[in-house]
């Protein structure tokens, strides 16, 4: 995959998180802040820490809502 295609895919994923954030309560602002940061800060889109933080928030959401989350 070319660099331009990779940036497009990563950017679209963050836009999707902004349009339809997951989680509730204190997790939702975290998702929104990280997605906005990834789109607005140059270089953050390809930084592993951003994606690790988003994955950690998603894992925390599943752990907090266990057994209700599906898919």
PDB file of N, CA, C and O in Angstrom:
ATOM      1  N   UNK A   1       0.848  -1.163   0.000  1.00  0.00           N
ATOM      2  CA  UNK A   1       0.000   0.000   0.000  1.00  0.00           C
ATOM      3  C   UNK A   1       0.902   1.237   0.000  1.00  0.00           C
ATOM      4  O   UNK A   1       1.868   1.316   0.759  1.00  0.00           O
ATOM      5  N   UNK A   2       0.576   2.181  -0.847  1.00  0.00           N
ATOM      6  CA  UNK A   2       1.394   3.387  -0.928  1.00  0.00           C
ATOM      7  C   UNK A   2       1.157   4.274   0.288  1.00  0.00           C
ATOM      8  O   UNK A   2       0.173   4.115   1.011  1.00  0.00           O
ATOM      9  N   UNK A   3       2.069   5.201   0.496  1.00  0.00           N
ATOM     10  CA  UNK A   3       1.981   6.092   1.643  1.00  0.00           C
ATOM     11  C   UNK A   3       0.711   6.938   1.594  1.00  0.00           C
ATOM     12  O   UNK A   3       0.075   7.151   2.626  1.00  0.00           O
ATOM     13  N   UNK A   4       0.339   7.417   0.428  1.00  0.00           N
ATOM     14  CA  UNK A   4      -0.865   8.244   0.292  1.00  0.00           C
ATOM     15  C   UNK A   4      -2.113   7.433   0.623  1.00  0.00           C
ATOM     16  O   UNK A   4      -3.026   7.935   1.278  1.00  0.00           O
ATOM     17  N   UNK A   5      -2.154   6.199   0.178  1.00  0.00           N
ATOM     18  CA  UNK A   5      -3.310   5.350   0.478  1.00  0.00           C
ATOM     19  C   UNK A   5      -3.385   5.024   1.962  1.00  0.00           C
ATOM     20  O   UNK A   5      -4.474   4.968   2.534  1.00  0.00           O
ATOM     21  N   UNK A   6      -2.248   4.812   2.578  1.00  0.00           N
ATOM     22  CA  UNK A   6      -2.214   4.523   4.006  1.00  0.00           C
ATOM     23  C   UNK A   6      -2.702   5.724   4.805  1.00  0.00           C
ATOM     24  O   UNK A   6      -3.497   5.571   5.732  1.00  0.00           O
ATOM     25  N   UNK A   7      -2.235   6.917   4.454  1.00  0.00           N
ATOM     26  CA  UNK A   7      -2.699   8.127   5.150  1.00  0.00           C
ATOM     27  C   UNK A   7      -4.191   8.332   4.961  1.00  0.00           C
ATOM     28  O   UNK A   7      -4.889   8.738   5.891  1.00  0.00           O
ATOM     29  N   UNK A   8      -4.683   8.054   3.761  1.00  0.00           N
ATOM     30  CA  UNK A   8      -6.113   8.188   3.507  1.00  0.00           C
ATOM     31  C   UNK A   8      -6.907   7.211   4.370  1.00  0.00           C
ATOM     32  O   UNK A   8      -7.909   7.594   4.973  1.00  0.00           O
ATOM     33  N   UNK A   9      -6.475   5.968   4.434  1.00  0.00           N
ATOM     34  CA  UNK A   9      -7.180   4.968   5.233  1.00  0.00           C
ATOM     35  C   UNK A   9      -7.170   5.324   6.718  1.00  0.00           C
ATOM     36  O   UNK A   9      -8.193   5.207   7.394  1.00  0.00           O
ATOM     37  N   UNK A  10      -6.024   5.756   7.223  1.00  0.00           N
ATOM     38  CA  UNK A  10      -5.930   6.126   8.633  1.00  0.00           C
ATOM     39  C   UNK A  10      -6.776   7.369   8.923  1.00  0.00           C
ATOM     40  O   UNK A  10      -7.456   7.440   9.947  1.00  0.00           O
ATOM     41  N   UNK A  11      -6.727   8.329   8.032  1.00  0.00           N
ATOM     42  CA  UNK A  11      -7.526   9.543   8.215  1.00  0.00           C
ATOM     43  C   UNK A  11      -9.015   9.265   8.189  1.00  0.00           C
ATOM     44  O   UNK A  11      -9.769   9.835   8.978  1.00  0.00           O
ATOM     45  N   UNK A  12      -9.446   8.394   7.288  1.00  0.00           N
ATOM     46  CA  UNK A  12     -10.869   8.049   7.219  1.00  0.00           C
ATOM     47  C   UNK A  12     -11.320   7.302   8.470  1.00  0.00           C
ATOM     48  O   UNK A  12     -12.460   7.463   8.907  1.00  0.00           O
ATOM     49  N   UNK A  13     -10.448   6.497   9.046  1.00  0.00           N
ATOM     50  CA  UNK A  13     -10.782   5.817  10.296  1.00  0.00           C
ATOM     51  C   UNK A  13     -11.006   6.833  11.419  1.00  0.00           C
ATOM     52  O   UNK A  13     -11.930   6.690  12.219  1.00  0.00           O
ATOM     53  N   UNK A  14     -10.160   7.849  11.470  1.00  0.00           N
ATOM     54  CA  UNK A  14     -10.328   8.875  12.502  1.00  0.00           C
ATOM     55  C   UNK A  14     -11.580   9.711  12.261  1.00  0.00           C
ATOM     56  O   UNK A  14     -12.262  10.089  13.213  1.00  0.00           O
ATOM     57  N   UNK A  15     -11.886  10.001  11.015  1.00  0.00           N
ATOM     58  CA  UNK A  15     -13.119  10.731  10.695  1.00  0.00           C
ATOM     59  C   UNK A  15     -14.333   9.905  11.111  1.00  0.00           C
ATOM     60  O   UNK A  15     -15.302  10.450  11.639  1.00  0.00           O
ATOM     61  N   UNK A  16     -14.285   8.601  10.878  1.00  0.00           N
ATOM     62  CA  UNK A  16     -15.383   7.734  11.299  1.00  0.00           C
ATOM     63  C   UNK A  16     -15.551   7.755  12.821  1.00  0.00           C
ATOM     64  O   UNK A  16     -16.675   7.734  13.322  1.00  0.00           O
ATOM     65  N   UNK A  17     -14.443   7.795  13.547  1.00  0.00           N
ATOM     66  CA  UNK A  17     -14.536   7.889  15.011  1.00  0.00           C
ATOM     67  C   UNK A  17     -15.117   9.238  15.456  1.00  0.00           C
ATOM     68  O   UNK A  17     -15.817   9.307  16.467  1.00  0.00           O
ATOM     69  N   UNK A  18     -14.832  10.295  14.714  1.00  0.00           N
ATOM     70  CA  UNK A  18     -15.410  11.596  15.054  1.00  0.00           C
ATOM     71  C   UNK A  18     -16.902  11.630  14.781  1.00  0.00           C
ATOM     72  O   UNK A  18     -17.661  12.199  15.565  1.00  0.00           O
ATOM     73  N   UNK A  19     -17.330  11.035  13.689  1.00  0.00           N
ATOM     74  CA  UNK A  19     -18.749  11.039  13.333  1.00  0.00           C
ATOM     75  C   UNK A  19     -19.570  10.106  14.214  1.00  0.00           C
ATOM     76  O   UNK A  19     -20.721  10.400  14.539  1.00  0.00           O
ATOM     77  N   UNK A  20     -18.977   8.991  14.594  1.00  0.00           N
ATOM     78  CA  UNK A  20     -19.706   8.007  15.386  1.00  0.00           C
ATOM     79  C   UNK A  20     -18.784   7.472  16.482  1.00  0.00           C
ATOM     80  O   UNK A  20     -18.288   6.349  16.386  1.00  0.00           O
ATOM     81  N   UNK A  21     -18.555   8.276  17.525  1.00  0.00           N
ATOM     82  CA  UNK A  21     -17.641   7.830  18.581  1.00  0.00           C
ATOM     83  C   UNK A  21     -18.217   6.651  19.345  1.00  0.00           C
ATOM     84  O   UNK A  21     -19.431   6.542  19.514  1.00  0.00           O
ATOM     85  N   UNK A  22     -17.354   5.784  19.797  1.00  0.00           N
ATOM     86  CA  UNK A  22     -17.800   4.636  20.556  1.00  0.00           C
ATOM     87  C   UNK A  22     -17.636   4.925  22.041  1.00  0.00           C
ATOM     88  O   UNK A  22     -16.909   5.838  22.431  1.00  0.00           O
ATOM     89  N   UNK A  23     -18.303   4.158  22.841  1.00  0.00           N
ATOM     90  CA  UNK A  23     -18.201   4.329  24.278  1.00  0.00           C
ATOM     91  C   UNK A  23     -19.192   5.358  24.785  1.00  0.00           C
ATOM     92  O   UNK A  23     -19.955   5.945  24.017  1.00  0.00           O
ATOM     93  N   UNK A  24     -19.165   5.562  26.076  1.00  0.00           N
ATOM     94  CA  UNK A  24     -20.037   6.541  26.710  1.00  0.00           C
ATOM     95  C   UNK A  24     -19.313   7.080  27.934  1.00  0.00           C
ATOM     96  O   UNK A  24     -18.238   6.598  28.292  1.00  0.00           O
ATOM     97  N   UNK A  25     -19.896   8.059  28.559  1.00  0.00           N
ATOM     98  CA  UNK A  25     -19.296   8.612  29.766  1.00  0.00           C
ATOM     99  C   UNK A  25     -17.940   9.235  29.506  1.00  0.00           C
ATOM    100  O   UNK A  25     -17.783  10.048  28.595  1.00  0.00           O
ATOM    101  N   UNK A  26     -16.970   8.852  30.303  1.00  0.00           N
ATOM    102  CA  UNK A  26     -15.641   9.456  30.224  1.00  0.00           C
ATOM    103  C   UNK A  26     -14.835   8.960  29.039  1.00  0.00           C
ATOM    104  O   UNK A  26     -13.846   9.593  28.671  1.00  0.00           O
ATOM    105  N   UNK A  27     -15.223   7.853  28.431  1.00  0.00           N
ATOM    106  CA  UNK A  27     -14.450   7.324  27.305  1.00  0.00           C
ATOM    107  C   UNK A  27     -14.703   8.082  26.010  1.00  0.00           C
ATOM    108  O   UNK A  27     -13.789   8.242  25.200  1.00  0.00           O
ATOM    109  N   UNK A  28     -15.910   8.543  25.807  1.00  0.00           N
ATOM    110  CA  UNK A  28     -16.246   9.225  24.549  1.00  0.00           C
ATOM    111  C   UNK A  28     -15.399  10.466  24.307  1.00  0.00           C
ATOM    112  O   UNK A  28     -14.897  10.630  23.195  1.00  0.00           O
ATOM    113  N   UNK A  29     -15.211  11.351  25.287  1.00  0.00           N
ATOM    114  CA  UNK A  29     -14.329  12.508  25.044  1.00  0.00           C
ATOM    115  C   UNK A  29     -12.897  12.095  24.714  1.00  0.00           C
ATOM    116  O   UNK A  29     -12.217  12.774  23.946  1.00  0.00           O
ATOM    117  N   UNK A  30     -12.442  10.996  25.284  1.00  0.00           N
ATOM    118  CA  UNK A  30     -11.101  10.506  24.967  1.00  0.00           C
ATOM    119  C   UNK A  30     -10.979  10.094  23.516  1.00  0.00           C
ATOM    120  O   UNK A  30      -9.997  10.419  22.848  1.00  0.00           O
ATOM    121  N   UNK A  31     -11.991   9.367  23.025  1.00  0.00           N
ATOM    122  CA  UNK A  31     -11.994   8.972  21.618  1.00  0.00           C
ATOM    123  C   UNK A  31     -12.042  10.199  20.715  1.00  0.00           C
ATOM    124  O   UNK A  31     -11.317  10.277  19.723  1.00  0.00           O
ATOM    125  N   UNK A  32     -12.902  11.159  21.064  1.00  0.00           N
ATOM    126  CA  UNK A  32     -13.024  12.368  20.246  1.00  0.00           C
ATOM    127  C   UNK A  32     -11.734  13.181  20.254  1.00  0.00           C
ATOM    128  O   UNK A  32     -11.313  13.687  19.213  1.00  0.00           O
ATOM    129  N   UNK A  33     -11.106  13.307  21.414  1.00  0.00           N
ATOM    130  CA  UNK A  33      -9.870  14.080  21.509  1.00  0.00           C
ATOM    131  C   UNK A  33      -8.743  13.420  20.717  1.00  0.00           C
ATOM    132  O   UNK A  33      -8.007  14.099  20.002  1.00  0.00           O
ATOM    133  N   UNK A  34      -8.608  12.116  20.840  1.00  0.00           N
ATOM    134  CA  UNK A  34      -7.542  11.434  20.107  1.00  0.00           C
ATOM    135  C   UNK A  34      -7.779  11.454  18.603  1.00  0.00           C
ATOM    136  O   UNK A  34      -6.834  11.618  17.831  1.00  0.00           O
ATOM    137  N   UNK A  35      -9.023  11.290  18.180  1.00  0.00           N
ATOM    138  CA  UNK A  35      -9.317  11.332  16.749  1.00  0.00           C
ATOM    139  C   UNK A  35      -9.060  12.731  16.197  1.00  0.00           C
ATOM    140  O   UNK A  35      -8.488  12.874  15.116  1.00  0.00           O
ATOM    141  N   UNK A  36      -9.472  13.751  16.920  1.00  0.00           N
ATOM    142  CA  UNK A  36      -9.205  15.124  16.485  1.00  0.00           C
ATOM    143  C   UNK A  36      -7.719  15.429  16.460  1.00  0.00           C
ATOM    144  O   UNK A  36      -7.228  16.081  15.538  1.00  0.00           O
ATOM    145  N   UNK A  37      -7.008  14.963  17.464  1.00  0.00           N
ATOM    146  CA  UNK A  37      -5.561  15.157  17.519  1.00  0.00           C
ATOM    147  C   UNK A  37      -4.884  14.502  16.314  1.00  0.00           C
ATOM    148  O   UNK A  37      -3.987  15.082  15.702  1.00  0.00           O
ATOM    149  N   UNK A  38      -5.319  13.305  15.987  1.00  0.00           N
ATOM    150  CA  UNK A  38      -4.721  12.604  14.855  1.00  0.00           C
ATOM    151  C   UNK A  38      -4.944  13.302  13.531  1.00  0.00           C
ATOM    152  O   UNK A  38      -4.109  13.215  12.630  1.00  0.00           O
ATOM    153  N   UNK A  39      -6.060  13.992  13.406  1.00  0.00           N
ATOM    154  CA  UNK A  39      -6.342  14.696  12.160  1.00  0.00           C
ATOM    155  C   UNK A  39      -5.715  16.087  12.101  1.00  0.00           C
ATOM    156  O   UNK A  39      -5.381  16.566  11.018  1.00  0.00           O
ATOM    157  N   UNK A  40      -5.552  16.732  13.235  1.00  0.00           N
ATOM    158  CA  UNK A  40      -5.093  18.114  13.240  1.00  0.00           C
ATOM    159  C   UNK A  40      -3.589  18.284  13.403  1.00  0.00           C
ATOM    160  O   UNK A  40      -3.019  19.246  12.887  1.00  0.00           O
ATOM    161  N   UNK A  41      -2.946  17.380  14.103  1.00  0.00           N
ATOM    162  CA  UNK A  41      -1.514  17.514  14.376  1.00  0.00           C
ATOM    163  C   UNK A  41      -0.717  16.791  13.294  1.00  0.00           C
ATOM    164  O   UNK A  41      -0.885  15.586  13.104  1.00  0.00           O
ATOM    165  N   UNK A  42       0.139  17.505  12.593  1.00  0.00           N
ATOM    166  CA  UNK A  42       0.937  16.851  11.559  1.00  0.00           C
ATOM    167  C   UNK A  42       1.821  15.743  12.155  1.00  0.00           C
ATOM    168  O   UNK A  42       2.472  15.940  13.181  1.00  0.00           O
ATOM    169  N   UNK A  43       1.830  14.623  11.520  1.00  0.00           N
ATOM    170  CA  UNK A  43       2.655  13.513  11.965  1.00  0.00           C
ATOM    171  C   UNK A  43       1.986  12.591  12.963  1.00  0.00           C
ATOM    172  O   UNK A  43       2.428  11.456  13.142  1.00  0.00           O
ATOM    173  N   UNK A  44       0.928  13.052  13.620  1.00  0.00           N
ATOM    174  CA  UNK A  44       0.262  12.210  14.621  1.00  0.00           C
ATOM    175  C   UNK A  44      -0.473  11.048  13.968  1.00  0.00           C
ATOM    176  O   UNK A  44      -0.651   9.996  14.582  1.00  0.00           O
ATOM    177  N   UNK A  45      -0.893  11.235  12.742  1.00  0.00           N
ATOM    178  CA  UNK A  45      -1.642  10.198  12.039  1.00  0.00           C
ATOM    179  C   UNK A  45      -0.858   8.898  11.928  1.00  0.00           C
ATOM    180  O   UNK A  45      -1.441   7.817  12.017  1.00  0.00           O
ATOM    181  N   UNK A  46       0.439   8.985  11.736  1.00  0.00           N
ATOM    182  CA  UNK A  46       1.274   7.796  11.570  1.00  0.00           C
ATOM    183  C   UNK A  46       2.028   7.422  12.841  1.00  0.00           C
ATOM    184  O   UNK A  46       2.885   6.539  12.808  1.00  0.00           O
ATOM    185  N   UNK A  47       1.725   8.076  13.958  1.00  0.00           N
ATOM    186  CA  UNK A  47       2.439   7.810  15.206  1.00  0.00           C
ATOM    187  C   UNK A  47       1.775   6.643  15.936  1.00  0.00           C
ATOM    188  O   UNK A  47       0.559   6.634  16.128  1.00  0.00           O
ATOM    189  N   UNK A  48       2.570   5.673  16.336  1.00  0.00           N
ATOM    190  CA  UNK A  48       2.045   4.457  16.967  1.00  0.00           C
ATOM    191  C   UNK A  48       1.347   4.745  18.293  1.00  0.00           C
ATOM    192  O   UNK A  48       0.405   4.040  18.654  1.00  0.00           O
ATOM    193  N   UNK A  49       1.787   5.763  19.021  1.00  0.00           N
ATOM    194  CA  UNK A  49       1.187   6.060  20.327  1.00  0.00           C
ATOM    195  C   UNK A  49      -0.290   6.430  20.191  1.00  0.00           C
ATOM    196  O   UNK A  49      -1.095   6.084  21.056  1.00  0.00           O
ATOM    197  N   UNK A  50      -0.650   7.122  19.126  1.00  0.00           N
ATOM    198  CA  UNK A  50      -2.053   7.477  18.898  1.00  0.00           C
ATOM    199  C   UNK A  50      -2.903   6.231  18.754  1.00  0.00           C
ATOM    200  O   UNK A  50      -3.964   6.125  19.370  1.00  0.00           O
ATOM    201  N   UNK A  51      -2.448   5.290  17.949  1.00  0.00           N
ATOM    202  CA  UNK A  51      -3.217   4.078  17.690  1.00  0.00           C
ATOM    203  C   UNK A  51      -3.221   3.148  18.899  1.00  0.00           C
ATOM    204  O   UNK A  51      -4.203   2.443  19.131  1.00  0.00           O
ATOM    205  N   UNK A  52      -2.144   3.138  19.663  1.00  0.00           N
ATOM    206  CA  UNK A  52      -2.132   2.355  20.898  1.00  0.00           C
ATOM    207  C   UNK A  52      -3.101   2.934  21.926  1.00  0.00           C
ATOM    208  O   UNK A  52      -3.774   2.184  22.633  1.00  0.00           O
ATOM    209  N   UNK A  53      -3.176   4.245  22.014  1.00  0.00           N
ATOM    210  CA  UNK A  53      -4.108   4.880  22.942  1.00  0.00           C
ATOM    211  C   UNK A  53      -5.554   4.612  22.534  1.00  0.00           C
ATOM    212  O   UNK A  53      -6.400   4.351  23.389  1.00  0.00           O
ATOM    213  N   UNK A  54      -5.843   4.674  21.238  1.00  0.00           N
ATOM    214  CA  UNK A  54      -7.192   4.356  20.765  1.00  0.00           C
ATOM    215  C   UNK A  54      -7.537   2.894  21.035  1.00  0.00           C
ATOM    216  O   UNK A  54      -8.662   2.583  21.428  1.00  0.00           O
ATOM    217  N   UNK A  55      -6.585   2.006  20.828  1.00  0.00           N
ATOM    218  CA  UNK A  55      -6.820   0.580  21.110  1.00  0.00           C
ATOM    219  C   UNK A  55      -7.030   0.350  22.599  1.00  0.00           C
ATOM    220  O   UNK A  55      -7.869  -0.462  22.989  1.00  0.00           O
ATOM    221  N   UNK A  56      -6.274   1.063  23.438  1.00  0.00           N
ATOM    222  CA  UNK A  56      -6.436   0.920  24.887  1.00  0.00           C
ATOM    223  C   UNK A  56      -7.814   1.420  25.329  1.00  0.00           C
ATOM    224  O   UNK A  56      -8.450   0.798  26.180  1.00  0.00           O
ATOM    225  N   UNK A  57      -8.275   2.528  24.764  1.00  0.00           N
ATOM    226  CA  UNK A  57      -9.615   3.010  25.087  1.00  0.00           C
ATOM    227  C   UNK A  57     -10.687   2.020  24.641  1.00  0.00           C
ATOM    228  O   UNK A  57     -11.660   1.791  25.359  1.00  0.00           O
ATOM    229  N   UNK A  58     -10.512   1.440  23.469  1.00  0.00           N
ATOM    230  CA  UNK A  58     -11.476   0.452  22.990  1.00  0.00           C
ATOM    231  C   UNK A  58     -11.487  -0.783  23.886  1.00  0.00           C
ATOM    232  O   UNK A  58     -12.551  -1.329  24.176  1.00  0.00           O
ATOM    233  N   UNK A  59     -10.310  -1.226  24.325  1.00  0.00           N
ATOM    234  CA  UNK A  59     -10.238  -2.380  25.224  1.00  0.00           C
ATOM    235  C   UNK A  59     -10.864  -2.043  26.578  1.00  0.00           C
ATOM    236  O   UNK A  59     -11.538  -2.882  27.177  1.00  0.00           O
ATOM    237  N   UNK A  60     -10.648  -0.836  27.053  1.00  0.00           N
ATOM    238  CA  UNK A  60     -11.244  -0.414  28.311  1.00  0.00           C
ATOM    239  C   UNK A  60     -12.761  -0.361  28.202  1.00  0.00           C
ATOM    240  O   UNK A  60     -13.468  -0.737  29.137  1.00  0.00           O
ATOM    241  N   UNK A  61     -13.256   0.100  27.078  1.00  0.00           N
ATOM    242  CA  UNK A  61     -14.708   0.127  26.854  1.00  0.00           C
ATOM    243  C   UNK A  61     -15.291  -1.271  26.933  1.00  0.00           C
ATOM    244  O   UNK A  61     -16.326  -1.475  27.567  1.00  0.00           O
ATOM    245  N   UNK A  62     -14.644  -2.232  26.299  1.00  0.00           N
ATOM    246  CA  UNK A  62     -15.131  -3.611  26.333  1.00  0.00           C
ATOM    247  C   UNK A  62     -15.077  -4.156  27.757  1.00  0.00           C
ATOM    248  O   UNK A  62     -16.012  -4.819  28.207  1.00  0.00           O
ATOM    249  N   UNK A  63     -13.984  -3.878  28.463  1.00  0.00           N
ATOM    250  CA  UNK A  63     -13.845  -4.385  29.829  1.00  0.00           C
ATOM    251  C   UNK A  63     -14.889  -3.781  30.768  1.00  0.00           C
ATOM    252  O   UNK A  63     -15.428  -4.487  31.620  1.00  0.00           O
ATOM    253  N   UNK A  64     -15.181  -2.493  30.627  1.00  0.00           N
ATOM    254  CA  UNK A  64     -16.140  -1.846  31.502  1.00  0.00           C
ATOM    255  C   UNK A  64     -17.575  -2.269  31.220  1.00  0.00           C
ATOM    256  O   UNK A  64     -18.395  -2.326  32.137  1.00  0.00           O
ATOM    257  N   UNK A  65     -17.884  -2.564  29.978  1.00  0.00           N
ATOM    258  CA  UNK A  65     -19.253  -2.924  29.600  1.00  0.00           C
ATOM    259  C   UNK A  65     -19.454  -4.429  29.468  1.00  0.00           C
ATOM    260  O   UNK A  65     -20.470  -4.879  28.938  1.00  0.00           O
ATOM    261  N   UNK A  66     -18.496  -5.199  29.948  1.00  0.00           N
ATOM    262  CA  UNK A  66     -18.582  -6.656  29.785  1.00  0.00           C
ATOM    263  C   UNK A  66     -19.864  -7.160  30.384  1.00  0.00           C
ATOM    264  O   UNK A  66     -20.149  -6.602  31.443  1.00  0.00           O
ATOM    265  N   UNK A  67     -20.597  -7.958  30.024  1.00  0.00           N
ATOM    266  CA  UNK A  67     -20.855  -8.828  28.905  1.00  0.00           C
ATOM    267  C   UNK A  67     -21.741  -8.194  27.836  1.00  0.00           C
ATOM    268  O   UNK A  67     -22.197  -8.890  26.929  1.00  0.00           O
ATOM    269  N   UNK A  68     -21.995  -6.873  27.923  1.00  0.00           N
ATOM    270  CA  UNK A  68     -22.901  -6.236  26.979  1.00  0.00           C
ATOM    271  C   UNK A  68     -22.316  -5.935  25.604  1.00  0.00           C
ATOM    272  O   UNK A  68     -23.053  -6.013  24.621  1.00  0.00           O
ATOM    273  N   UNK A  69     -21.014  -5.590  25.474  1.00  0.00           N
ATOM    274  CA  UNK A  69     -20.520  -5.241  24.131  1.00  0.00           C
ATOM    275  C   UNK A  69     -20.569  -6.439  23.190  1.00  0.00           C
ATOM    276  O   UNK A  69     -20.298  -7.575  23.577  1.00  0.00           O
ATOM    277  N   UNK A  70     -20.913  -6.156  21.986  1.00  0.00           N
ATOM    278  CA  UNK A  70     -20.936  -7.215  20.991  1.00  0.00           C
ATOM    279  C   UNK A  70     -20.247  -6.742  19.727  1.00  0.00           C
ATOM    280  O   UNK A  70     -20.083  -5.543  19.501  1.00  0.00           O
ATOM    281  N   UNK A  71     -19.856  -7.677  18.927  1.00  0.00           N
ATOM    282  CA  UNK A  71     -19.167  -7.409  17.669  1.00  0.00           C
ATOM    283  C   UNK A  71     -17.891  -6.649  17.917  1.00  0.00           C
ATOM    284  O   UNK A  71     -17.169  -6.330  16.973  1.00  0.00           O
TER     285      UNK A  71
END
